Amino acid sequence: MSDEQTTVETPEEDYALERGLVGDVLDAVEQADAKALDVLLEPLHPADIADLLEQISGAERRALLSLWSTGLDGEVLSELEENLREEVIEFLPAHVLTDAVRDLESDDVVDLVEDLEDDQQEKILDALEEADRVAVEQALSYPEFSAGRLMQREMVVVPEDWNVGQTIDFMREQSELPEQFYHVILVDPAYHPVGYVTLGKLLSSPRITALKAILEDSFRTIPVSQPEEDVAYAFNQYHLISAPVVDEDERLVGVITIDDAMAVLDEEAEEDILRLAGVGAEESVSDRTLETVRQRFPWLFVNLITAILASVVIAQFEDILAQIVALAVLMPIVASMGGNAGTQSLTVAVRAIATKDLTGSNLWRVVRREVLSGLINGLIFAVIMGIVGVIWFGTPLLGAVIAAAMVVNLVVAALAGILIPVVLDKIGVDPALASGAFVTTVTDVVGFFAFLGLAALYLV
């Protein structure tokens, strides 16, 4: 082995704030050392500064922002969690806020202001130049969570009959180009997009090459009213880098880039995870205590109702439970196994619905697979629990009862886990939001009823 050892950071440390940085920043704030604070924050990416602001308390945040002489970058505001933006924007002096938002792309400004109160929206809009303000206000007029809210107005557009040389000269003459762009969009005289050319093709082609000769096959347009989750799906499905957005008359009004589409995919996945756990879709570690209580209480209340329903089933077998105490010992095993099996099927189904992988054409094949999986797992665990029941309590019939209940509950759990989210999706209810409570209820009720019902038939 080599004498030199290479230190490899664990994955948990990659891209995280350096250990001790938050403490160093708070020390600089406490000592009112603006120079030291600048030295610590200046090298950081806006996303890292946003993370730092989210990890400290409200009082520490206000003290830091008061001391930070260089002011807050607009990109930091766009990276902040929504629940903190209002607090930070409310605290910032007008001139700092103006400097922060002035250089943002229009889509970032829209993302910044769309969830703010009217007075805070006006505060930011007043900081923009007139043309930028008009663009943002028009974007805000589109439905929430639509392509119109997601798109940016900054783009490079040229006539469809131009060649490479004309396009390059045109871009060199512009005083301002989009900070990031991937395609040059071609339009006809009516401003309908007809195709686009990648910058790589543009720069590698002779000047006399017609743009129409180097168009990309991936070109497709996005309707301005299309829901943003469908936009994100199109980007992911067709490997798009950017896509023109068109209005009702098919005229070009903006462009959506891959970073915005991937942000939507990330938000959708995060919402699904939180909702499956019965947590508010916008909850974060920086929320105040009362806000956390408000978001979690409804789902805990729903869980209480389902638990009562399961208890009602148990109450119907009160006499047999009094006679055979072993049933009370084994009941949680049946319920737990069914709940876990149902959650597995449910998670797969919710994600497949979100990615449009679960459709009418393959639904029954997937249902059959889940039921068979539940049946096979049920038989395996039935054998295990049957043996445990015999060894533990010395009653072969008790082992047979829990084995049979295990098979029934795992099959029903698999079936409920796949069908409940599908049915909820068909009737317009978010399957990630409500499926968990229904699946838990089904597995608990069926598990207890099967186990205690079989025990009542064969053990008494």
SVG drawing of the C-alpha trace seen along z (x, -y; Angstrom):
<svg xmlns="http://www.w3.org/2000/svg" viewBox="-68 -53 73 81">
<polyline fill="none" stroke="black" stroke-width="0.4" points="0.0,0.0 1.2,-3.5 2.5,-5.6 0.4,-8.4 -3.2,-8.2 -6.0,-10.0 -8.7,-11.5 -12.1,-10.9 -15.0,-12.9 -18.2,-11.1 -21.1,-11.8 -22.9,-13.6 -20.2,-16.2 -20.1,-16.9 -21.5,-20.3 -22.5,-21.0 -21.4,-24.1 -17.9,-23.6 -17.9,-22.6 -17.5,-25.6 -18.5,-28.1 -21.8,-28.9 -20.1,-29.4 -17.4,-31.7 -20.1,-33.8 -22.1,-34.2 -18.9,-35.1 -18.2,-37.9 -21.8,-39.1 -21.6,-39.1 -18.3,-41.1 -19.8,-43.5 -16.8,-42.7 -18.1,-43.5 -14.8,-42.9 -14.5,-39.4 -18.1,-38.7 -17.3,-39.8 -14.3,-37.5 -16.4,-34.6 -19.4,-35.2 -17.8,-36.5 -16.5,-33.1 -19.8,-31.3 -22.3,-30.4 -25.7,-32.1 -27.3,-28.7 -24.8,-28.2 -25.5,-31.7 -29.2,-30.9 -28.5,-27.6 -26.6,-29.5 -29.4,-32.1 -31.9,-29.2 -29.8,-27.5 -29.7,-30.4 -32.4,-32.1 -34.4,-35.1 -32.5,-37.4 -29.2,-36.2 -30.4,-36.6 -31.4,-40.2 -28.1,-41.0 -26.2,-39.4 -28.1,-41.3 -27.7,-44.6 -23.9,-44.1 -23.3,-42.7 -21.9,-45.7 -21.9,-44.3 -25.7,-43.8 -27.7,-40.8 -27.4,-39.3 -30.7,-38.7 -29.7,-35.1 -29.6,-34.6 -33.2,-35.8 -34.2,-33.4 -32.5,-30.5 -34.2,-31.1 -37.1,-29.0 -40.4,-30.8 -41.3,-31.1 -38.1,-33.1 -38.2,-35.3 -41.0,-37.5 -39.1,-37.9 -35.8,-38.9 -37.5,-41.2 -39.4,-43.0 -36.2,-43.6 -34.0,-44.8 -33.6,-48.5 -35.1,-49.7 -31.8,-50.4 -30.4,-47.0 -33.5,-45.3 -33.3,-47.4 -29.7,-46.3 -30.5,-42.7 -33.4,-42.2 -32.2,-44.5 -29.9,-41.9 -32.2,-38.9 -33.7,-37.2 -37.5,-37.7 -38.4,-34.2 -36.4,-34.5 -38.2,-37.8 -41.5,-36.1 -40.6,-33.2 -39.5,-35.7 -42.7,-37.8 -45.5,-35.4 -46.1,-34.2 -45.5,-37.5 -48.1,-39.9 -49.3,-42.7 -47.2,-45.4 -44.1,-43.3 -44.7,-42.5 -45.0,-46.2 -41.8,-46.9 -39.9,-44.6 -41.7,-45.7 -40.9,-49.3 -37.2,-48.3 -37.4,-47.1 -36.9,-49.1 -40.2,-49.8 -39.7,-47.1 -38.8,-44.5 -41.7,-45.4 -44.1,-45.0 -42.7,-41.6 -43.0,-40.4 -46.5,-41.7 -47.6,-40.0 -46.1,-36.7 -48.0,-37.1 -51.2,-37.4 -50.9,-33.8 -52.3,-31.0 -50.2,-29.9 -48.0,-26.9 -48.2,-27.4 -45.6,-27.7 -46.3,-31.4 -45.0,-31.7 -42.0,-29.5 -40.7,-31.1 -38.2,-33.9 -38.5,-36.7 -34.8,-37.0 -34.0,-35.0 -32.2,-35.2 -34.7,-35.3 -33.8,-35.7 -35.6,-35.4 -35.9,-31.9 -34.2,-32.9 -30.9,-34.1 -27.6,-32.3 -24.9,-31.6 -22.9,-34.7 -25.9,-37.0 -26.8,-35.5 -23.3,-35.7 -23.0,-39.4 -26.4,-40.1 -25.4,-38.6 -22.1,-40.5 -24.0,-43.8 -26.3,-43.3 -25.5,-45.3 -27.2,-42.6 -27.7,-39.0 -29.4,-36.5 -27.0,-35.5 -27.6,-31.9 -29.1,-30.5 -28.7,-27.3 -30.5,-27.9 -31.1,-30.6 -34.8,-30.5 -36.0,-30.9 -39.3,-32.7 -41.4,-33.3 -42.8,-36.8 -45.8,-36.3 -43.4,-35.5 -44.3,-31.9 -41.2,-29.8 -40.3,-27.3 -37.1,-25.7 -34.0,-26.4 -30.2,-26.0 -27.8,-25.0 -24.9,-27.4 -22.5,-24.5 -23.9,-24.0 -23.9,-27.7 -20.2,-28.2 -19.0,-25.1 -20.8,-25.9 -19.5,-28.1 -20.9,-31.6 -22.8,-31.0 -24.7,-28.0 -28.5,-28.6 -29.9,-28.2 -32.6,-26.0 -29.9,-23.5 -28.7,-23.0 -32.0,-22.9 -32.3,-20.5 -34.7,-17.6 -35.7,-18.0 -37.6,-21.2 -41.1,-21.5 -43.1,-24.3 -44.8,-24.7 -48.3,-26.3 -48.2,-29.2 -51.0,-27.8 -49.6,-24.3 -49.2,-23.1 -45.6,-23.3 -45.5,-19.7 -46.3,-18.7 -43.6,-21.1 -41.1,-19.4 -42.2,-16.0 -41.7,-17.0 -38.1,-18.2 -37.3,-14.9 -39.0,-12.7 -37.6,-14.3 -34.2,-15.4 -34.9,-19.1 -32.4,-21.8 -34.8,-24.7 -38.1,-25.1 -40.0,-28.1 -43.3,-29.1 -46.2,-30.2 -49.5,-31.9 -52.9,-30.9 -52.0,-32.2 -48.8,-30.2 -46.7,-33.3 -43.4,-33.2 -43.7,-34.8 -40.8,-33.3 -38.5,-30.4 -38.2,-27.8 -34.7,-26.4 -33.7,-23.1 -32.7,-24.6 -36.3,-25.8 -37.8,-22.5 -35.6,-20.5 -36.5,-22.7 -40.1,-21.9 -39.3,-18.1 -37.4,-18.5 -40.3,-20.4 -42.8,-17.8 -40.7,-14.9 -40.2,-16.8 -44.0,-17.4 -44.8,-13.8 -42.4,-12.7 -43.8,-15.1 -47.4,-14.4 -46.8,-10.6 -45.6,-11.2 -48.6,-13.4 -46.5,-16.5 -47.4,-19.9 -46.0,-20.2 -44.1,-23.4 -42.8,-22.5 -39.1,-23.0 -36.8,-23.0 -36.9,-26.8 -40.6,-26.9 -41.8,-28.3 -43.3,-26.0 -47.0,-27.1 -46.7,-26.8 -45.3,-23.3 -48.2,-22.4 -50.8,-23.9 -49.5,-21.8 -49.2,-18.5 -52.4,-18.6 -54.9,-17.8 -53.0,-14.6 -52.5,-13.5 -56.3,-14.0 -57.0,-11.9 -54.7,-9.2 -56.6,-9.4 -59.9,-8.7 -58.4,-5.7 -57.0,-4.4 -60.4,-4.7 -61.9,-2.7 -59.4,0.0 -60.1,0.0 -63.8,0.4 -63.0,3.6 -60.9,4.9 -63.7,4.2 -65.9,6.6 -63.7,9.4 -63.3,8.3 -64.5,11.6 -62.0,13.8 -59.1,11.4 -60.0,11.9 -59.9,15.6 -56.7,15.8 -54.2,13.2 -51.7,14.4 -53.9,12.8 -53.2,9.3 -49.5,10.1 -49.5,11.1 -52.0,8.4 -49.4,5.6 -47.3,8.0 -50.1,8.5 -51.0,4.8 -47.3,3.7 -46.6,6.2 -49.7,5.1 -48.9,1.4 -45.4,1.8 -46.4,3.8 -49.1,1.3 -46.7,-1.6 -44.3,0.1 -46.9,0.6 -48.3,-2.9 -44.9,-4.6 -44.3,-2.9 -47.8,-3.7 -47.6,-7.4 -44.3,-7.9 -45.4,-6.0 -48.5,-8.2 -46.3,-11.3 -44.0,-10.2 -46.9,-9.0 -45.5,-5.4 -48.7,-4.0 -51.4,-4.3 -54.6,-2.6 -52.7,-0.4 -50.5,1.2 -52.6,0.8 -53.9,4.3 -50.5,5.8 -49.1,3.8 -52.0,4.7 -51.5,8.4 -47.7,8.1 -48.4,6.4 -51.0,9.0 -48.7,11.8 -45.8,10.2 -48.1,9.7 -49.2,13.3 -45.7,14.7 -44.4,12.5 -47.5,13.4 -46.8,17.2 -43.2,16.8 -44.0,14.8 -46.9,17.0 -44.5,19.9 -42.2,17.9 -44.9,16.6 -46.6,20.0 -43.4,21.5 -43.0,18.5 -46.5,19.0 -46.1,22.7 -42.7,22.2 -43.8,19.2 -47.2,20.3 -47.1,24.0 -50.3,24.0 -50.1,25.2 -53.6,23.8 -52.6,20.4 -49.6,20.5 -52.0,21.5 -54.3,18.6 -51.6,15.9 -50.1,17.5 -53.5,17.3 -54.1,13.7 -50.6,12.7 -51.4,14.0 -54.7,12.2 -53.4,8.9 -50.3,8.7 -52.4,9.5 -55.0,6.8 -52.2,4.3 -50.6,4.8 -53.9,4.4 -54.9,1.3 -51.5,-0.3 -51.8,-0.3 -55.5,-0.8 -56.2,-3.6 -53.8,-6.1 -55.1,-5.3 -58.7,-5.9 -57.8,-9.1 -55.9,-10.3 -58.9,-9.6 -61.3,-11.6 -58.9,-14.6 -57.4,-14.1 -53.7,-14.2 -52.8,-10.6 -49.7,-11.5 -51.9,-13.7 -54.6,-11.2 -53.5,-7.7 -51.5,-7.0 -54.5,-7.4 -56.7,-5.2 -54.1,-2.4 -53.3,-2.4 -57.0,-2.2 -57.5,0.7 -54.5,2.7 -55.3,2.2 -59.0,3.0 -58.5,6.0 -55.5,7.3 -57.3,7.2 -60.5,8.5 -58.8,11.4 -56.7,12.4 -59.3,12.0 -62.1,13.4 -60.1,16.6 -59.2,16.9 -62.9,16.7 -63.8,19.4 -61.0,21.9 -59.6,21.2 -62.7,20.9"/>
</svg>
